Amino acid sequence: MITIARAGCVILAVAVGWVGLAGTLRVPGEFPTIQAALDAASPGDVIEIAPGVYTEDLVIARSVTLRADLVSLGLPPGKFLFPWELEPGIQIVGTGRQPAAVVVKGDVSVTLEFLTVAGGRVAALMVEGQSRLTMRHAAIMKSNAIGILIRDWARVVLDACLVARNPSYGVLLLDAAEISLLNCVLVEKRGAALATSGSSRAEVIGSLILNNFFYGISAGGSRSLTVRDSVIRGNGFAGLTVGGEGLIEVWRSTVSSNRFAGIHATGRANLKLVENLIADNQGSGVLFSGWWLTLEAVSNHVVRNSGYGFQVSNIVGVPLPPALVISVKVVGRENWVPEPGEPDGNRLGALCPGIPGILDDPWPEGFLDP
């Protein structure tokens, strides 16, 4: 059983009570399998699925909506449930013979609502080509490796969804793919809840990213990543690790209780932090270990971290050699980063000192709130 703390994050509930629509295909009432209904559907049709477990490998190559028939669950109209609380619910479970339990491909717009997708040899859900997928009040769980693999130019929106217990990644973003995570919970992954690469784009808004074995978010090479009003907590290495050259922005979020740094920036990272709480991490609050690093930090509270509040060094805390520190540019103002001995102080200090002969003190006047 997954227990989710409501840590200042809005998770939308499900209101039940559907009205049948023209162009509605019903499973299993009219079609024995979901794939049979997909094969018979026209663009714009709705496929309504009765409660049960459907062991199928689905290929969706036309613009349709798949949703649960919640009325058949016997729930009174107006009752509110989270999607993962529906019993028995509607589960699409891959056979394990195909790369994914559900594949969305082509130039199509697809909506999945009130469903659980699980299984798949590589991923529970694979979205590719120029397809567009919106998932609402859904769960993506227990794949053999990846919850959702998004590649090519595909675009995905997850709204009020749970992504949990996938061994490698919750969401893996490749190529020029894009994702928006709105009011979601991503929890219990072996690698990272969200990993980006290539020229991908991602935004995380109002979401919880909790208790992943290595990283909460690994932004390896994305064109842009924006995190707003979210919580990244309890991850095994860093809450957020940043590489590549894209712009990474974190606004009004909490990054706390991660078992290394709160935020770890490497390579040519370009990082903007505004009005965040970065607290109680077992290393430094924000750690830079790379080259051509750029940081803008405004009005953050960086407190009670076991290392420095802000630190420039290598991964184990030893100053970087000249070959690896070429340019560090820091701008910012009004950050609350207390010293040891002060209330909520960081154990090693607010700001790490410069590195004599290698790196002048990078912290500008006014960077700290007096």
Residue pairs with C-beta under 8 A, 6 or more apart in sequence:
2 84
2 162
2 164
2 165
2 187
2 188
4 11
4 185
4 187
4 208
4 210
5 208
5 210
7 208
7 231
7 233
7 254
8 231
8 254
9 183
9 206
9 207
9 208
9 229
9 230
9 231
10 183
10 206
11 82
11 160
11 183
11 185
11 208
12 137
12 159
12 160
12 183
13 80
13 81
13 82
13 160
14 70
14 80
14 81
14 82
14 83
14 86
14 114
14 137
14 160
15 78
15 79
15 80
16 70
16 71
16 73
16 75
16 76
16 77
16 78
16 79
16 81
17 70
17 71
17 77
17 78
18 48
18 67
18 69
18 70
18 71
20 48
21 46
23 42
23 44
23 45
23 46
24 45
24 46
24 47
24 48
25 31
25 37
25 40
25 41
25 45
25 46
25 47
25 48
26 37
26 47
26 48
26 49
26 50
26 69
27 33
27 34
27 36
27 37
27 47
27 48
27 49
27 50
27 54
28 50
28 52
29 50
30 37
31 37
31 40
33 54
33 56
34 47
34 49
34 54
34 56
34 58
34 66
34 92
35 56
35 57
35 58
35 59
37 47
38 47
38 58
38 59
38 60
38 62
38 64
41 47
41 62
41 64
42 62
43 62
43 63
43 64
43 108
44 63
44 64
45 64
45 65
46 64
46 65
46 66
46 67
47 64
47 65
47 66
47 67
48 67
48 68
48 69
49 66
49 67
49 68
49 69
49 90
49 115
50 69
50 72
50 90
51 68
51 69
51 72
51 73
51 88
51 89
51 90
52 88
52 90
52 91
53 88
53 91
53 93
54 90
54 91
54 92
54 93
55 93
55 94
55 95
56 92
56 93
56 94
56 95
56 101
57 94
57 95
57 97
57 98
57 100
57 101
57 102
57 103
57 120
58 92
58 101
58 102
58 103
59 103
59 105
60 66
60 102
60 103
60 104
60 105
60 108
60 110
61 104
61 105
61 106
61 108
62 106
62 108
63 108
63 109
63 110
64 110
64 111
65 110
65 111
65 112
65 113
66 110
66 111
66 112
66 113
66 115
67 111
67 112
67 113
67 114
67 115
68 86
68 89
68 90
68 113
68 114
68 115
69 90
70 86
70 114
73 86
73 88
73 89
75 81
82 137
82 162
83 114
83 116
83 137
83 138
83 139
83 160
83 161
83 162
84 116
84 139
84 162
86 114
89 116
90 114
90 115
90 116
91 115
91 116
91 117
91 118
92 101
92 102
92 115
92 116
92 117
92 118
93 101
93 118
93 119
94 100
94 101
94 102
94 118
94 119
94 120
94 121
94 124
94 143
95 101
95 119
96 119
96 120
96 121
96 144
97 121
98 120
98 121
99 120
99 121
99 122
99 123
99 126
100 120
100 121
100 122
100 123
100 124
100 125
100 126
100 149
101 117
101 118
101 119
101 120
101 123
101 124
101 125
101 143
102 112
102 117
102 120
102 124
102 125
102 126
103 125
103 126
103 127
103 128
104 110
104 125
104 126
104 127
104 128
104 131
104 133
104 154
105 127
105 128
105 129
105 131
106 129
106 130
106 131
107 129
107 130
107 131
108 131
108 132
109 131
109 132
109 133
109 134
110 131
110 132
110 133
110 134
111 133
111 134
111 135
111 136
112 133
112 134
112 135
112 136
112 138
113 135
113 136
113 137
113 138
114 136
114 137
114 138
115 138
115 139
116 138
116 139
116 140
116 141
117 124
117 125
117 138
117 139
117 140
117 141
118 124
118 140
118 141
118 142
118 143
119 142
119 143
119 144
120 126
120 143
120 144
121 144
121 145
122 143
122 144
122 145
122 146
122 149
123 143
123 145
123 146
123 147
123 148
123 149
123 172
124 140
124 141
124 142
124 143
124 146
124 147
124 148
124 166
125 140
125 147
125 148
125 149
126 148
126 149
126 150
126 151
127 133
127 148
127 149
127 150
127 151
127 154
127 156
127 177
128 150
128 151
128 152
128 154
129 152
129 153
129 154
130 152
130 153
130 154
131 154
131 155
132 154
132 155
132 156
133 154
133 155
133 156
133 157
134 156
134 157
134 159
135 156
135 157
135 158
135 159
135 161
136 159
136 160
136 161
137 159
137 160
137 161
138 158
138 161
138 162
139 161
139 162
139 163
139 164
140 147
140 148
140 161
140 162
140 163
140 164
140 166
140 170
141 147
141 162
141 163
141 164
141 165
141 166
142 164
142 165
142 166
143 166
143 167
144 167
145 166
145 167
145 168
145 169
146 166
146 168
146 169
146 170
146 171
146 172
147 163
147 164
147 166
147 169
147 170
147 171
147 189
148 156
148 158
148 163
148 170
148 171
148 172
148 179
149 172
149 174
150 156
150 171
150 172
150 173
150 174
150 177
150 178
150 179
150 200
151 173
151 174
151 175
151 177
152 174
152 175
152 176
152 177
153 175
153 176
153 177
154 177
154 178
155 177
155 178
155 179
156 177
156 178
156 179
156 180
157 179
157 180
157 182
158 179
158 180
158 181
158 182
158 184
159 182
159 183
159 184
160 182
160 183
160 184
161 181
161 184
161 185
162 184
162 185
162 187
163 170
163 171
163 184
163 185
163 186
163 187
163 193
164 170
164 185
164 186
164 187
164 188
165 187
165 188
165 189
166 189
166 190
167 189
167 190
167 191
168 189
168 190
168 191
169 189
169 191
169 192
169 193
169 194
169 195
170 186
170 187
170 189
170 192
170 193
170 194
170 212
171 179
171 181
171 186
171 193
171 194
171 195
172 195
173 179
173 194
173 195
173 196
173 197
173 198
173 200
173 202
173 222
174 197
174 198
174 200
175 198
175 199
175 200
176 198
176 199
176 200
176 223
177 198
177 200
177 201
178 200
178 201
178 202
179 194
179 200
179 201
179 202
179 203
180 202
180 203
180 205
181 194
181 202
181 203
181 204
181 205
181 207
182 205
182 206
182 207
183 205
183 206
183 207
184 204
184 207
184 208
185 207
185 208
185 210
186 193
186 194
186 207
186 208
186 209
186 210
186 212
186 216
187 193
187 208
187 209
187 210
187 211
187 212
188 210
188 211
188 212
189 212
189 213
190 212
190 213
190 214
191 212
191 213
191 214
191 215
191 218
192 212
192 214
192 215
192 216
192 217
192 218
193 209
193 212
193 215
193 216
193 217
193 235
194 202
194 204
194 209
194 216
194 217
194 218
195 215
195 217
195 218
195 219
195 220
196 202
196 217
196 218
196 219
196 220
196 221
196 222
196 225
197 220
197 221
197 222
198 221
198 222
199 221
199 222
199 223
200 221
200 222
200 223
201 222
201 223
201 224
201 225
202 219
202 222
202 224
202 225
202 226
203 225
203 226
203 227
203 228
204 217
204 225
204 226
204 227
204 228
204 230
205 226
205 227
205 228
205 229
205 230
206 228
206 229
206 230
207 230
207 231
208 230
208 231
208 233
209 216
209 217
209 230
209 231
209 232
209 233
209 235
209 239
210 216
210 231
210 232
210 233
210 234
210 235
211 233
211 234
211 235
212 235
212 236
213 235
213 236
214 235
214 236
214 237
215 235
215 236
215 237
215 238
215 239
215 240
215 241
216 232
216 233
216 235
216 238
216 239
216 240
216 255
216 258
217 225
217 227
217 232
217 239
217 240
217 241
218 241
219 225
219 240
219 241
219 242
219 243
219 244
219 246
219 248
220 243
220 244
221 243
221 244
221 245
221 246
222 244
222 246
222 248
223 246
224 246
224 247
224 248
224 249
225 242
225 246
225 247
225 248
225 249
226 249
226 250
226 251
227 240
227 249
227 250
227 251
227 253
228 250
228 251
228 252
228 253
229 251
229 252
229 253
230 253
230 254
231 253
231 254
231 256
232 239
232 240
232 253
232 254
232 255
232 256
232 258
232 262
233 239
233 254
233 255
233 256
233 257
233 258
234 257
234 258
235 258
235 259
236 258
236 259
236 260
237 258
237 259
237 260
237 264
238 258
238 260
238 261
238 262
238 263
238 264
238 287
239 255
239 256
239 258
239 261
239 262
239 263
239 281
240 248
240 250
240 255
240 262
240 263
240 264
241 263
241 264
241 265
241 266
242 248
242 263
242 264
242 265
242 266
242 267
242 269
242 271
243 265
243 266
243 267
243 268
243 269
243 290
244 267
244 268
244 269
245 267
245 268
245 269
245 270
246 270
247 270
247 272
248 265
248 269
248 270
248 271
248 272
249 271
249 272
249 273
249 274
250 263
250 271
250 272
250 273
250 274
250 276
251 274
251 275
251 276
252 274
252 275
252 276
253 276
253 277
254 276
254 277
254 278
254 279
255 262
255 263
255 276
255 277
255 278
255 279
255 281
255 285
256 262
256 277
256 278
256 279
256 280
256 281
257 279
257 280
257 281
258 281
258 282
259 281
259 282
260 281
260 282
260 283
261 281
261 283
261 284
261 285
261 286
261 287
261 307
262 278
262 279
262 281
262 283
262 284
262 285
262 286
262 302
262 305
263 271
263 273
263 278
263 285
263 286
263 287
264 287
264 289
264 315
265 271
265 286
265 287
265 288
265 289
265 290
265 293
265 295
266 288
266 289
266 290
267 290
267 291
267 292
268 290
268 291
268 292
268 293
269 288
269 290
269 293
269 294
270 294
271 286
271 293
271 294
271 295
271 296
272 295
272 296
272 297
273 286
273 295
273 296
273 297
273 298
273 300
273 332
274 297
274 298
274 299
274 300
275 298
275 299
275 300
276 300
276 301
277 300
277 301
277 303
278 285
278 286
278 300
278 301
278 302
278 303
278 305
278 309
279 285
279 301
279 302
279 303
279 304
279 305
279 344
280 303
280 304
280 305
281 305
281 306
281 307
282 305
282 306
283 305
283 306
283 307
284 305
284 306
284 307
284 308
284 309
284 310
284 311
284 346
284 348
284 352
285 302
285 303
285 305
285 307
285 308
285 309
285 310
285 337
285 346
286 295
286 297
286 302
286 309
286 310
286 311
287 307
287 311
287 312
287 313
287 315
288 295
288 310
288 311
288 312
288 313
288 328
289 312
289 313
289 314
289 315
289 320
290 324
291 324
291 325
291 326
291 327
292 326
292 327
293 312
293 327
293 328
293 329
294 329
294 330
295 310
295 328
295 329
295 330
295 331
295 332
296 330
296 331
296 332
297 310
297 330
297 331
297 332
297 335
297 367
298 332
298 333
298 334
298 335
299 333
299 334
299 335
299 369
300 335
300 336
300 337
301 335
301 336
302 309
302 310
302 335
302 336
302 337
302 346
302 350
303 309
303 336
303 337
303 338
303 344
303 345
303 346
304 344
304 345
304 346
305 346
305 347
306 346
306 347
306 348
307 317
307 346
307 347
307 348
308 346
308 348
308 349
308 350
308 351
308 352
309 335
309 337
309 338
309 346
309 349
309 350
309 351
310 337
310 350
310 351
310 352
310 363
311 317
311 348
311 351
311 352
312 320
312 325
312 328
312 352
312 355
312 359
312 362
313 319
313 320
313 352
314 320
314 324
319 355
319 358
319 359
320 355
320 358
320 359
321 358
322 357
322 358
325 355
325 358
325 359
328 359
328 362
329 362
330 362
330 363
330 364
330 367
331 364
332 364
332 366
332 367
333 366
333 367
333 369
334 366
334 368
334 369
335 367
335 368
335 369
336 368
336 369
337 346
337 350
337 351
337 368
338 344
338 345
338 346
338 350
339 345
339 346
339 349
339 350
340 346
340 347
340 348
340 349
350 368
351 363
351 367
351 368
353 361
354 360
354 361
354 362
